[in-house]
Amino acid sequence: MSVVCVIAPVVVAAWPAFSSAAIAAAGSLGYQVASETSRLALEARQPATPSEVRLEVPGSEIVTTQLQRDQRLAVTRDGVTITFSRDARGQASLCVRGEGLSEETLRALGLEMSQAVLQQYAYQRIMDEMRQRGLQVVEEEQLEDRSIHLRVRQWEG
Amino acid sequence: MGGLIMIEREFEITIHPTGQVEVHVAGVKGKSCLEVIQFFEKIIGRVEDRQLTHEYYEPDENVRFRLEQRR
């Protein structure tokens, strides 16, 4: 082994690619898609109430057109709803709502989801690139700590 | 009948639940392994940490071969 490196994902994607990662992340955490809409939602622009928390997906940028600007995606699990959207600065953000849950709990759920989105985005980018370049994924497994492990082989002649 | 020499490279990739991606590059010596890291950096994000092992300082060399026959 020659080099070991750690890379932090930077999400620069159009809404379809971002929502694909968000849906996969939600599925991996047991959430179900509630709705995906492009309608302007006034509630998303109002200040968070005590039973909701807003977080940003760090290092994200949703590349979009004027028509796609207000697209949103909501997922639910056990009374908790997480809504993904693009904020005014173009960063992906998520709003976590759950009646009767503390801000700390909502924030923890949001952070877990935000990290799962980064994981799924990185996974999809790697798999797409491997396919395009003809690299062979010879092993893929989900580890107990939810890490995804891939072994990729490249033959050059 | 002709011979085709194929060079093998292998990457171990771990995508952590936090989103961090750890890449282990195997079968590549010398600075060419940095090209592999740059490739992953380009498609994923920014490198936070990098550790070079002793093999990095060895001359570039192909460590595994597969020989295929072409008719």
gemmi code that builds the backbone of each chain (N, CA, C; Angstrom):
import gemmi

chains = {
    "A": [
        ("MET", (0.838, -1.183, 0.000), (0.000, 0.000, 0.000), (0.882, 1.245, 0.000)),
        ("SER", (0.570, 2.190, -0.824), (1.459, 3.326, -0.970), (0.931, 4.599, -0.321)),
        ("VAL", (-0.330, 4.824, -0.456), (-0.906, 6.059, 0.077), (-2.260, 5.766, 0.708)),
        ("VAL", (-2.481, 6.406, 1.834), (-3.801, 6.364, 2.459), (-4.249, 7.806, 2.566)),
        ("CYS", (-5.433, 8.122, 2.077), (-5.890, 9.498, 2.221), (-7.354, 9.538, 2.620)),
        ("VAL", (-7.719, 10.633, 3.256), (-9.100, 10.843, 3.666), (-9.624, 12.061, 2.913)),
        ("ILE", (-10.758, 11.871, 2.246), (-11.327, 12.946, 1.428), (-12.706, 13.306, 1.967)),
        ("ALA", (-12.946, 14.590, 2.153), (-14.266, 15.060, 2.584), (-15.083, 15.392, 1.345)),
        ("PRO", (-16.263, 14.802, 1.213), (-17.041, 15.053, 0.003), (-17.517, 16.498, -0.096)),
        ("VAL", (-17.492, 17.004, -1.299), (-18.075, 18.310, -1.586), (-19.207, 18.050, -2.573)),
        ("VAL", (-20.412, 18.409, -2.155), (-21.584, 18.126, -2.989), (-21.840, 19.321, -3.899)),
        ("VAL", (-21.488, 19.160, -5.154), (-21.855, 20.157, -6.154), (-22.683, 19.406, -7.175)),
        ("ALA", (-23.984, 19.613, -7.116), (-24.860, 18.784, -7.943), (-26.120, 19.529, -8.317)),
        ("ALA", (-26.729, 19.084, -9.389), (-28.056, 19.576, -9.744), (-29.056, 18.854, -8.832)),
        ("TRP", (-30.279, 19.377, -8.785), (-31.268, 18.812, -7.868), (-31.495, 17.308, -8.080)),
        ("PRO", (-31.600, 16.805, -9.300), (-31.855, 15.358, -9.465), (-30.766, 14.498, -8.815)),
        ("ALA", (-29.513, 14.889, -8.970), (-28.430, 14.098, -8.375), (-28.462, 14.223, -6.861)),
        ("PHE", (-28.752, 15.430, -6.365), (-28.815, 15.613, -4.915), (-29.977, 14.823, -4.327)),
        ("SER", (-31.148, 14.915, -4.970), (-32.319, 14.227, -4.411), (-32.138, 12.710, -4.475)),
        ("SER", (-31.425, 12.233, -5.490), (-31.143, 10.805, -5.588), (-30.310, 10.354, -4.378)),
        ("ALA", (-29.299, 11.164, -4.018), (-28.479, 10.839, -2.838), (-29.314, 10.952, -1.566)),
        ("ALA", (-30.187, 11.967, -1.511), (-31.015, 12.173, -0.314), (-32.001, 11.019, -0.130)),
        ("ILE", (-32.583, 10.536, -1.230), (-33.538, 9.423, -1.143), (-32.810, 8.144, -0.696)),
        ("ALA", (-31.624, 7.932, -1.243), (-30.842, 6.750, -0.839), (-30.448, 6.852, 0.637)),
        ("ALA", (-30.074, 8.056, 1.068), (-29.696, 8.269, 2.475), (-30.894, 8.005, 3.377)),
        ("ALA", (-32.049, 8.533, 2.977), (-33.262, 8.351, 3.774), (-33.591, 6.860, 3.890)),
        ("GLY", (-33.487, 6.157, 2.775), (-33.769, 4.721, 2.781), (-32.820, 3.965, 3.696)),
        ("SER", (-31.537, 4.364, 3.698), (-30.551, 3.662, 4.525), (-30.817, 3.866, 6.015)),
        ("LEU", (-31.553, 4.948, 6.358), (-31.859, 5.231, 7.768), (-33.301, 4.865, 8.127)),
        ("GLY", (-34.006, 4.231, 7.195), (-35.364, 3.770, 7.486), (-36.450, 4.806, 7.281)),
        ("TYR", (-36.136, 5.914, 6.616), (-37.151, 6.929, 6.307), (-37.838, 6.571, 4.990)),
        ("GLN", (-39.047, 7.090, 4.828), (-39.767, 6.915, 3.566), (-40.029, 8.275, 2.949)),
        ("VAL", (-40.031, 8.310, 1.623), (-40.282, 9.583, 0.939), (-41.741, 9.963, 1.120)),
        ("ALA", (-41.964, 11.183, 1.617), (-43.332, 11.675, 1.808), (-43.777, 12.457, 0.582)),
        ("SER", (-42.922, 13.319, 0.083), (-43.290, 14.096, -1.109), (-42.064, 14.745, -1.710)),
        ("GLU", (-42.162, 14.955, -2.993), (-41.149, 15.745, -3.688), (-41.908, 16.753, -4.511)),
        ("THR", (-41.615, 18.001, -4.311), (-42.417, 19.015, -4.976), (-41.563, 20.181, -5.433)),
        ("SER", (-42.059, 20.868, -6.427), (-41.371, 22.063, -6.880), (-42.189, 23.308, -6.526)),
        ("ARG", (-43.273, 23.098, -5.753), (-44.099, 24.252, -5.381), (-43.370, 25.113, -4.354)),
        ("LEU", (-43.635, 26.409, -4.444), (-43.069, 27.328, -3.467), (-43.767, 27.095, -2.135)),
        ("ALA", (-43.006, 26.839, -1.085), (-43.630, 26.587, 0.210), (-43.284, 27.725, 1.166)),
        ("LEU", (-44.284, 28.460, 1.564), (-44.050, 29.606, 2.435), (-43.513, 29.167, 3.787)),
        ("GLU", (-43.988, 28.017, 4.277), (-43.566, 27.566, 5.593), (-42.062, 27.352, 5.680)),
        ("ALA", (-41.468, 27.015, 4.532), (-40.030, 26.768, 4.531), (-39.241, 28.059, 4.747)),
        ("ARG", (-39.872, 29.186, 4.532), (-39.166, 30.461, 4.647), (-39.415, 31.139, 5.997)),
        ("GLN", (-40.284, 30.558, 6.800), (-40.577, 31.150, 8.091), (-39.585, 30.641, 9.137)),
        ("PRO", (-39.417, 31.390, 10.226), (-38.473, 30.944, 11.258), (-38.863, 29.585, 11.827)),
        ("ALA", (-37.867, 28.836, 12.229), (-38.142, 27.509, 12.778), (-38.904, 27.620, 14.097)),
        ("THR", (-39.857, 26.740, 14.308), (-40.584, 26.700, 15.573), (-39.782, 25.851, 16.551)),
        ("PRO", (-40.159, 25.831, 17.839), (-39.373, 25.045, 18.810), (-39.284, 23.565, 18.459)),
        ("SER", (-40.282, 23.043, 17.708), (-40.241, 21.618, 17.401), (-39.610, 21.340, 16.038)),
        ("GLU", (-38.836, 22.266, 15.561), (-38.102, 22.005, 14.316), (-36.725, 22.675, 14.342)),
        ("VAL", (-35.833, 22.080, 13.587), (-34.446, 22.539, 13.563), (-33.990, 22.566, 12.116)),
        ("ARG", (-33.215, 23.561, 11.755), (-32.678, 23.616, 10.390), (-31.164, 23.461, 10.410)),
        ("LEU", (-30.682, 22.696, 9.462), (-29.236, 22.481, 9.326), (-28.861, 22.598, 7.860)),
        ("GLU", (-27.586, 22.826, 7.639), (-27.093, 22.846, 6.264), (-26.279, 21.579, 6.010)),
        ("VAL", (-26.288, 21.149, 4.778), (-25.388, 20.054, 4.392), (-24.045, 20.718, 4.097)),
        ("PRO", (-23.024, 20.495, 4.931), (-21.771, 21.238, 4.782), (-21.116, 21.007, 3.433)),
        ("GLY", (-20.584, 22.091, 2.891), (-19.844, 21.990, 1.638), (-20.699, 21.627, 0.445)),
        ("SER", (-21.977, 21.967, 0.501), (-22.855, 21.590, -0.612), (-23.227, 22.803, -1.455)),
        ("GLU", (-23.445, 22.543, -2.700), (-23.947, 23.574, -3.604), (-24.893, 22.912, -4.599)),
        ("ILE", (-26.140, 23.354, -4.595), (-27.103, 22.791, -5.527), (-27.163, 23.700, -6.748)),
        ("VAL", (-26.645, 23.181, -7.820), (-26.651, 23.917, -9.069), (-28.057, 23.810, -9.643)),
        ("THR", (-28.633, 24.934, -9.988), (-30.030, 24.863, -10.387), (-30.380, 25.949, -11.397)),
        ("THR", (-31.485, 25.763, -12.005), (-32.014, 26.784, -12.900), (-33.118, 27.525, -12.157)),
        ("GLN", (-33.579, 28.616, -12.722), (-34.643, 29.395, -12.096), (-35.875, 28.529, -11.836)),
        ("LEU", (-36.198, 27.653, -12.769), (-37.396, 26.825, -12.645), (-37.277, 25.801, -11.524)),
        ("GLN", (-36.061, 25.361, -11.266), (-35.873, 24.303, -10.262), (-35.662, 24.849, -8.858)),
        ("ARG", (-35.667, 26.179, -8.716), (-35.189, 26.798, -7.491), (-35.899, 26.336, -6.222)),
        ("ASP", (-37.189, 26.086, -6.319), (-37.957, 25.806, -5.107), (-38.264, 24.330, -4.911)),
        ("GLN", (-37.487, 23.471, -5.506), (-37.752, 22.051, -5.329), (-37.419, 21.607, -3.919)),
        ("ARG", (-38.254, 20.712, -3.400), (-38.080, 20.220, -2.036), (-38.386, 18.732, -1.996)),
        ("LEU", (-37.847, 18.092, -0.982), (-38.069, 16.664, -0.808), (-38.294, 16.405, 0.685)),
        ("ALA", (-39.388, 15.712, 1.009), (-39.673, 15.407, 2.416), (-39.643, 13.903, 2.642)),
        ("VAL", (-39.037, 13.498, 3.751), (-39.000, 12.080, 4.137), (-39.465, 11.974, 5.592)),
        ("THR", (-40.063, 10.839, 5.931), (-40.596, 10.689, 7.300), (-40.199, 9.343, 7.906)),
        ("ARG", (-40.151, 9.347, 9.242), (-39.934, 8.114, 10.007), (-40.409, 8.364, 11.438)),
        ("ASP", (-41.309, 7.542, 11.903), (-41.770, 7.597, 13.300), (-42.137, 9.008, 13.759)),
        ("GLY", (-42.916, 9.715, 12.943), (-43.378, 11.044, 13.350), (-42.380, 12.168, 13.129)),
        ("VAL", (-41.208, 11.821, 12.614), (-40.201, 12.846, 12.310), (-40.205, 13.091, 10.806)),
        ("THR", (-40.272, 14.352, 10.426), (-40.229, 14.699, 9.009), (-38.991, 15.542, 8.733)),
        ("ILE", (-38.244, 15.142, 7.741), (-37.061, 15.906, 7.328), (-37.300, 16.391, 5.908)),
        ("THR", (-37.216, 17.706, 5.742), (-37.447, 18.305, 4.423), (-36.138, 18.876, 3.896)),
        ("PHE", (-35.757, 18.414, 2.715), (-34.551, 18.922, 2.050), (-34.962, 20.057, 1.124)),
        ("SER", (-34.139, 21.077, 1.079), (-34.392, 22.144, 0.114), (-33.074, 22.849, -0.190)),
        ("ARG", (-33.169, 23.788, -1.076), (-31.994, 24.588, -1.443), (-32.203, 25.963, -0.838)),
        ("ASP", (-31.247, 26.439, -0.048), (-31.447, 27.749, 0.560), (-31.081, 28.863, -0.424)),
        ("ALA", (-31.256, 30.108, 0.033), (-31.081, 31.250, -0.867), (-29.655, 31.354, -1.410)),
        ("ARG", (-28.689, 30.795, -0.674), (-27.288, 30.869, -1.126), (-26.898, 29.681, -2.001)),
        ("GLY", (-27.877, 28.799, -2.224), (-27.609, 27.653, -3.092), (-27.141, 26.424, -2.336)),
        ("GLN", (-27.021, 26.549, -1.018), (-26.570, 25.401, -0.232), (-27.758, 24.487, 0.078)),
        ("ALA", (-27.480, 23.199, 0.135), (-28.538, 22.258, 0.500), (-28.794, 22.367, 2.001)),
        ("SER", (-30.059, 22.455, 2.371), (-30.372, 22.527, 3.794), (-31.471, 21.529, 4.109)),
        ("LEU", (-31.599, 21.216, 5.384), (-32.685, 20.331, 5.775), (-33.336, 20.835, 7.059)),
        ("CYS", (-34.647, 20.627, 7.106), (-35.454, 21.066, 8.235), (-36.022, 19.806, 8.899)),
        ("VAL", (-35.766, 19.653, 10.181), (-36.209, 18.458, 10.903), (-37.354, 18.846, 11.828)),
        ("ARG", (-38.492, 18.184, 11.671), (-39.655, 18.460, 12.523), (-40.081, 17.185, 13.244)),
        ("GLY", (-40.454, 17.345, 14.497), (-40.963, 16.202, 15.251), (-41.593, 16.698, 16.530)),
        ("GLU", (-42.884, 16.522, 16.633), (-43.594, 16.996, 17.822), (-43.085, 16.281, 19.062)),
        ("GLY", (-42.870, 17.066, 20.111), (-42.499, 16.485, 21.393), (-41.038, 16.087, 21.518)),
        ("LEU", (-40.251, 16.365, 20.478), (-38.829, 16.014, 20.556), (-37.998, 17.255, 20.869)),
        ("SER", (-36.949, 17.067, 21.634), (-36.104, 18.201, 22.027), (-35.301, 18.692, 20.819)),
        ("GLU", (-34.842, 19.915, 20.936), (-34.020, 20.490, 19.869), (-32.753, 19.662, 19.676)),
        ("GLU", (-32.220, 19.178, 20.772), (-30.999, 18.375, 20.711), (-31.229, 17.089, 19.905)),
        ("THR", (-32.385, 16.464, 20.159), (-32.708, 15.228, 19.434), (-32.911, 15.511, 17.947)),
        ("LEU", (-33.647, 16.588, 17.655), (-33.892, 16.940, 16.251), (-32.584, 17.261, 15.538)),
        ("ARG", (-31.706, 17.961, 16.243), (-30.417, 18.318, 15.646), (-29.591, 17.056, 15.370)),
        ("ALA", (-29.640, 16.106, 16.294), (-28.893, 14.848, 16.118), (-29.442, 14.067, 14.918)),
        ("LEU", (-30.775, 14.051, 14.778), (-31.390, 13.355, 13.634), (-31.006, 14.047, 12.327)),
        ("GLY", (-30.980, 15.375, 12.350), (-30.605, 16.139, 11.153), (-29.158, 15.908, 10.771)),
        ("LEU", (-28.285, 15.867, 11.777), (-26.862, 15.644, 11.508), (-26.638, 14.252, 10.928)),
        ("GLU", (-27.343, 13.273, 11.500), (-27.238, 11.896, 10.999), (-27.659, 11.837, 9.526)),
        ("MET", (-28.757, 12.530, 9.208), (-29.246, 12.530, 7.822), (-28.285, 13.280, 6.901)),
        ("SER", (-27.794, 14.409, 7.368), (-26.871, 15.208, 6.570), (-25.628, 14.387, 6.210)),
        ("GLN", (-25.112, 13.662, 7.177), (-23.928, 12.830, 6.930), (-24.258, 11.659, 6.001)),
        ("ALA", (-25.469, 11.107, 6.160), (-25.872, 9.996, 5.278), (-25.982, 10.468, 3.831)),
        ("VAL", (-26.422, 11.714, 3.637), (-26.504, 12.272, 2.279), (-25.098, 12.381, 1.682)),
        ("LEU", (-24.151, 12.863, 2.485), (-22.773, 12.968, 2.006), (-22.227, 11.590, 1.637)),
        ("GLN", (-22.550, 10.595, 2.475), (-22.073, 9.239, 2.213), (-22.650, 8.711, 0.899)),
        ("GLN", (-23.954, 8.883, 0.728), (-24.594, 8.354, -0.478), (-24.162, 9.117, -1.729)),
        ("TYR", (-23.950, 10.418, -1.578), (-23.487, 11.214, -2.719), (-22.099, 10.717, -3.152)),
        ("ALA", (-21.218, 10.539, -2.167), (-19.870, 10.054, -2.485), (-19.947, 8.668, -3.134)),
        ("TYR", (-20.789, 7.800, -2.593), (-20.943, 6.445, -3.141), (-21.404, 6.509, -4.608)),
        ("GLN", (-22.421, 7.331, -4.867), (-22.947, 7.409, -6.230), (-21.924, 8.001, -7.196)),
        ("ARG", (-21.177, 9.015, -6.740), (-20.153, 9.627, -7.593), (-19.069, 8.591, -7.932)),
        ("ILE", (-18.636, 7.860, -6.912), (-17.574, 6.865, -7.129), (-18.058, 5.778, -8.082)),
        ("MET", (-19.263, 5.255, -7.835), (-19.766, 4.166, -8.680), (-19.967, 4.635, -10.127)),
        ("ASP", (-20.503, 5.834, -10.308), (-20.681, 6.376, -11.663), (-19.340, 6.484, -12.381)),
        ("GLU", (-18.365, 7.020, -11.657), (-17.057, 7.245, -12.269), (-16.370, 5.914, -12.595)),
        ("MET", (-16.520, 4.940, -11.699), (-15.922, 3.624, -11.936), (-16.513, 2.990, -13.200)),
        ("ARG", (-17.850, 3.115, -13.306), (-18.524, 2.536, -14.484), (-18.054, 3.218, -15.761)),
        ("GLN", (-18.015, 4.556, -15.722), (-17.629, 5.304, -16.922), (-16.211, 4.983, -17.361)),
        ("ARG", (-15.336, 4.730, -16.389), (-13.932, 4.497, -16.713), (-13.606, 3.013, -16.856)),
        ("GLY", (-14.629, 2.188, -16.737), (-14.433, 0.760, -16.929), (-13.662, 0.082, -15.809)),
        ("LEU", (-13.636, 0.695, -14.632), (-12.979, 0.061, -13.493), (-13.926, -0.955, -12.870)),
        ("GLN", (-13.353, -2.012, -12.349), (-14.151, -3.130, -11.868), (-14.271, -3.091, -10.347)),
        ("VAL", (-15.514, -3.013, -9.872), (-15.744, -3.095, -8.423), (-15.835, -4.574, -8.084)),
        ("VAL", (-14.777, -5.103, -7.472), (-14.707, -6.548, -7.245), (-15.289, -6.949, -5.897)),
        ("GLU", (-15.517, -5.966, -5.037), (-16.074, -6.285, -3.719), (-16.826, -5.072, -3.202)),
        ("GLU", (-17.997, -5.327, -2.636), (-18.765, -4.231, -2.032), (-19.475, -4.785, -0.813)),
        ("GLU", (-19.301, -4.133, 0.311), (-20.014, -4.600, 1.505), (-20.337, -3.432, 2.427)),
        ("GLN", (-21.441, -3.595, 3.128), (-21.844, -2.605, 4.141), (-21.351, -3.139, 5.481)),
        ("LEU", (-20.540, -2.346, 6.169), (-19.989, -2.786, 7.442), (-20.978, -2.491, 8.576)),
        ("GLU", (-20.706, -3.064, 9.739), (-21.629, -2.915, 10.880), (-21.842, -1.470, 11.285)),
        ("ASP", (-20.812, -0.654, 11.121), (-20.939, 0.761, 11.517), (-21.546, 1.611, 10.397)),
        ("ARG", (-22.125, 0.967, 9.381), (-22.770, 1.593, 8.223), (-21.762, 2.153, 7.216)),
        ("SER", (-20.491, 1.880, 7.387), (-19.513, 2.245, 6.362), (-19.736, 1.369, 5.131)),
        ("ILE", (-19.429, 1.928, 3.984), (-19.499, 1.148, 2.742), (-18.067, 0.886, 2.295)),
        ("HIS", (-17.774, -0.385, 2.075), (-16.412, -0.746, 1.686), (-16.408, -1.257, 0.249)),
        ("LEU", (-15.519, -0.686, -0.572), (-15.408, -1.094, -1.968), (-13.967, -1.487, -2.266)),
        ("ARG", (-13.826, -2.508, -3.077), (-12.500, -2.844, -3.604), (-12.593, -2.730, -5.118)),
        ("VAL", (-11.757, -1.876, -5.666), (-11.843, -1.558, -7.092), (-10.547, -1.978, -7.762)),
        ("ARG", (-10.679, -2.614, -8.905), (-9.497, -3.086, -9.628), (-9.431, -2.425, -11.003)),
        ("GLN", (-8.254, -2.056, -11.357), (-8.043, -1.427, -12.658), (-6.959, -2.192, -13.400)),
        ("TRP", (-7.274, -2.531, -14.627), (-6.269, -3.179, -15.473), (-5.892, -2.220, -16.581)),
        ("GLU", (-4.600, -2.038, -16.730), (-4.126, -1.174, -17.810), (-3.208, -1.975, -18.700)),
        ("GLY", (-3.409, -1.867, -19.978), (-2.554, -2.606, -20.882), (-1.918, -1.713, -21.899)),
    ],
    "B": [
        ("MET", (-0.462, -15.543, -32.687), (-0.905, -15.354, -31.323), (-0.034, -14.294, -30.639)),
        ("GLY", (-0.627, -13.292, -30.047), (0.165, -12.233, -29.426), (-0.115, -12.147, -27.945)),
        ("GLY", (0.798, -11.600, -27.200), (0.619, -11.460, -25.753), (0.293, -10.028, -25.369)),
        ("LEU", (-0.534, -9.867, -24.366), (-0.871, -8.540, -23.885), (-0.603, -8.494, -22.387)),
        ("ILE", (0.295, -7.625, -21.994), (0.596, -7.506, -20.569), (-0.359, -6.499, -19.950)),
        ("MET", (-1.059, -6.913, -18.911), (-1.988, -6.033, -18.217), (-1.428, -5.706, -16.831)),
        ("ILE", (-1.503, -4.464, -16.455), (-1.001, -4.033, -15.151), (-2.192, -3.870, -14.220)),
        ("GLU", (-2.060, -4.391, -13.011), (-3.172, -4.306, -12.073), (-2.920, -3.253, -11.002)),
        ("ARG", (-3.938, -2.456, -10.774), (-3.932, -1.540, -9.634), (-5.171, -1.850, -8.819)),
        ("GLU", (-5.072, -1.666, -7.541), (-6.239, -1.927, -6.715), (-6.423, -0.802, -5.704)),
        ("PHE", (-7.665, -0.387, -5.518), (-7.984, 0.660, -4.554), (-8.953, 0.093, -3.536)),
        ("GLU", (-8.694, 0.381, -2.284), (-9.640, 0.031, -1.214), (-10.306, 1.343, -0.815)),
        ("ILE", (-11.612, 1.402, -0.928), (-12.338, 2.637, -0.620), (-13.316, 2.363, 0.512)),
        ("THR", (-13.238, 3.170, 1.554), (-14.213, 3.077, 2.633), (-14.956, 4.403, 2.722)),
        ("ILE", (-16.276, 4.345, 2.553), (-17.084, 5.559, 2.664), (-17.738, 5.511, 4.043)),
        ("HIS", (-17.261, 6.329, 4.943), (-17.719, 6.295, 6.332), (-19.120, 6.895, 6.467)),
        ("PRO", (-19.830, 6.556, 7.560), (-21.181, 7.117, 7.768), (-21.178, 8.641, 7.861)),
        ("THR", (-20.035, 9.229, 8.180), (-19.942, 10.696, 8.245), (-19.818, 11.311, 6.852)),
        ("GLY", (-19.615, 10.478, 5.850), (-19.418, 10.965, 4.493), (-17.956, 11.004, 4.084)),
        ("GLN", (-17.064, 10.908, 5.055), (-15.638, 10.920, 4.719), (-15.272, 9.674, 3.915)),
        ("VAL", (-14.420, 9.885, 2.955), (-14.006, 8.778, 2.090), (-12.523, 8.497, 2.330)),
        ("GLU", (-12.228, 7.254, 2.632), (-10.841, 6.862, 2.869), (-10.411, 5.994, 1.700)),
        ("VAL", (-9.323, 6.376, 1.075), (-8.851, 5.629, -0.094), (-7.478, 5.051, 0.199)),
        ("HIS", (-7.335, 3.758, 0.012), (-6.029, 3.105, 0.139), (-5.630, 2.706, -1.278)),
        ("VAL", (-4.490, 3.145, -1.683), (-4.028, 2.805, -3.021), (-2.988, 1.699, -2.897)),
        ("ALA", (-3.239, 0.598, -3.563), (-2.315, -0.532, -3.501), (-1.770, -0.834, -4.883)),
        ("GLY", (-0.608, -1.408, -4.926), (-0.060, -1.848, -6.204), (0.497, -0.728, -7.053)),
        ("VAL", (0.706, 0.429, -6.448), (1.261, 1.555, -7.198), (2.388, 2.132, -6.359)),
        ("LYS", (3.547, 2.267, -6.960), (4.676, 2.824, -6.209), (5.061, 4.172, -6.798)),
        ("GLY", (5.800, 4.911, -5.997), (6.275, 6.201, -6.475), (5.158, 7.215, -6.600)),
        ("LYS", (5.457, 8.283, -7.316), (4.528, 9.410, -7.354), (3.271, 9.136, -8.164)),
        ("SER", (3.275, 8.066, -8.943), (2.065, 7.794, -9.742), (0.872, 7.515, -8.851)),
        ("CYS", (1.128, 7.113, -7.592), (-0.011, 6.877, -6.703), (-0.685, 8.200, -6.334)),
        ("LEU", (0.075, 9.271, -6.366), (-0.539, 10.578, -6.089), (-1.531, 10.956, -7.178)),
        ("GLU", (-1.256, 10.506, -8.386), (-2.203, 10.769, -9.483), (-3.540, 10.110, -9.192)),
        ("VAL", (-3.464, 8.929, -8.593), (-4.697, 8.217, -8.243), (-5.467, 9.015, -7.187)),
        ("ILE", (-4.734, 9.522, -6.201), (-5.384, 10.319, -5.146), (-6.012, 11.577, -5.757)),
        ("GLN", (-5.291, 12.204, -6.673), (-5.829, 13.418, -7.319), (-7.093, 13.095, -8.099)),
        ("PHE", (-7.126, 11.911, -8.678), (-8.321, 11.478, -9.404), (-9.518, 11.399, -8.452)),
        ("PHE", (-9.312, 10.783, -7.295), (-10.411, 10.668, -6.336), (-10.788, 12.032, -5.748)),
        ("GLU", (-9.796, 12.861, -5.558), (-10.072, 14.208, -5.045), (-10.949, 14.974, -6.031)),
        ("LYS", (-10.673, 14.783, -7.287), (-11.431, 15.481, -8.325), (-12.892, 15.058, -8.348)),
        ("ILE", (-13.151, 13.784, -8.140), (-14.541, 13.325, -8.240), (-15.299, 13.419, -6.914)),
        ("ILE", (-14.587, 13.480, -5.785), (-15.294, 13.455, -4.496), (-15.255, 14.794, -3.764)),
        ("GLY", (-14.080, 15.352, -3.560), (-14.029, 16.574, -2.761), (-12.609, 16.997, -2.459)),
        ("ARG", (-12.348, 17.316, -1.212), (-11.005, 17.804, -0.878), (-10.313, 16.849, 0.111)),
        ("VAL", (-8.999, 16.716, -0.090), (-8.224, 15.810, 0.770), (-8.025, 16.455, 2.133)),
        ("GLU", (-8.384, 15.739, 3.191), (-8.218, 16.239, 4.553), (-6.941, 15.705, 5.192)),
        ("ASP", (-6.572, 14.508, 4.791), (-5.396, 13.895, 5.402), (-4.777, 12.941, 4.395)),
        ("ARG", (-3.455, 12.891, 4.405), (-2.782, 11.982, 3.477), (-1.548, 11.416, 4.163)),
        ("GLN", (-1.403, 10.125, 4.105), (-0.234, 9.491, 4.718), (0.496, 8.694, 3.655)),
        ("LEU", (1.758, 9.032, 3.479), (2.565, 8.305, 2.499), (3.309, 7.193, 3.224)),
        ("THR", (3.263, 6.016, 2.671), (4.008, 4.912, 3.272), (5.366, 4.802, 2.584)),
        ("HIS", (6.196, 3.900, 3.070), (7.563, 3.787, 2.521), (7.553, 3.502, 1.028)),
        ("GLU", (6.492, 2.837, 0.545), (6.471, 2.476, -0.881), (6.427, 3.698, -1.790)),
        ("TYR", (5.901, 4.800, -1.222), (5.838, 6.017, -2.027), (7.228, 6.431, -2.487)),
        ("TYR", (8.222, 6.196, -1.637), (9.578, 6.656, -1.924), (10.356, 5.665, -2.795)),
        ("GLU", (9.726, 4.537, -3.129), (10.384, 3.587, -4.009), (10.152, 4.001, -5.455)),
        ("PRO", (11.041, 3.552, -6.352), (10.867, 3.929, -7.756), (9.551, 3.402, -8.317)),
        ("ASP", (9.024, 4.132, -9.300), (7.810, 3.667, -9.967), (8.030, 2.270, -10.517)),
        ("GLU", (7.083, 1.439, -10.292), (7.244, 0.054, -10.717), (5.871, -0.607, -10.697)),
        ("ASN", (5.663, -1.498, -11.589), (4.403, -2.229, -11.623), (4.571, -3.499, -10.815)),
        ("VAL", (3.735, -3.678, -9.830), (3.980, -4.765, -8.897), (3.255, -6.062, -9.241)),
        ("ARG", (2.200, -5.987, -10.058), (1.504, -7.232, -10.404), (1.167, -7.219, -11.892)),
        ("PHE", (1.221, -8.344, -12.467), (0.946, -8.431, -13.897), (-0.046, -9.550, -14.169)),
        ("ARG", (-0.788, -9.380, -15.224), (-1.611, -10.486, -15.695), (-1.343, -10.611, -17.178)),
        ("LEU", (-1.093, -11.798, -17.595), (-0.795, -12.011, -19.003), (-2.009, -12.599, -19.691)),
        ("GLU", (-2.453, -11.907, -20.743), (-3.603, -12.413, -21.496), (-3.166, -12.738, -22.902)),
        ("GLN", (-3.739, -13.744, -23.423), (-3.408, -14.129, -24.797), (-4.479, -13.615, -25.745)),
        ("ARG", (-4.036, -13.031, -26.838), (-4.975, -12.603, -27.882), (-4.769, -13.462, -29.105)),
        ("ARG", (-5.873, -13.932, -29.630), (-5.754, -14.748, -30.836), (-5.687, -13.863, -32.066)),
    ],
}
model = gemmi.Model(1)
for chain_id, residues in chains.items():
    chain = gemmi.Chain(chain_id)
    for i, (resn, *xyz) in enumerate(residues, 1):
        res = gemmi.Residue()
        res.name, res.seqid = resn, gemmi.SeqId(i, " ")
        for name, pos in zip(("N", "CA", "C"), xyz):
            atom = gemmi.Atom()
            atom.name, atom.element = name, gemmi.Element(name[0])
            atom.pos, atom.b_iso = gemmi.Position(*pos), 0.0
            res.add_atom(atom)
        chain.add_residue(res)
    model.add_chain(chain)
structure = gemmi.Structure()
structure.add_model(model)
structure.setup_entities()
